[in-house]
């Protein structure tokens, strides 16, 4: 019986995580280290070039 319950929990955990995250169109701001900024095209932090 314990195996059945554990199996159900393990199978439904990804579904509950997906349900909590689905339908959100808001984007959270990415934070980068000091001296760099987020480049949405590269999907990475890039150094800020001055000069």
C-alpha positions, -999 to +999 in steps of 0.1 A: +000+000+000+029+024+008+043+018-027+009+027-043+006+060-023+043+069-030+038+062-067+007+084-068+025+112-051+055+110-074+032+109-105+011+139-094+039+162-082+050+173-117+014+179-126+008+202-096+040+221-104+029+226-140-006+237-129+008+264-106+030+278-134+008+275-164-011+304-177+013+331-164+023+355-191+042+378-167+079+377-170+101+381-140+131+404-144+164+386-146+191+397-122+227+398-134+259+405-116+271+440-112+287+452-144+265+431-166+230+433-180+204+408-194+204+403-231+171+388-242+183+378-276+212+358-261+192+347-230+222+354-209+239+381-188+264+401-209+290+426-198+281+463-200+305+479-226+313+516-221+335+536-240 
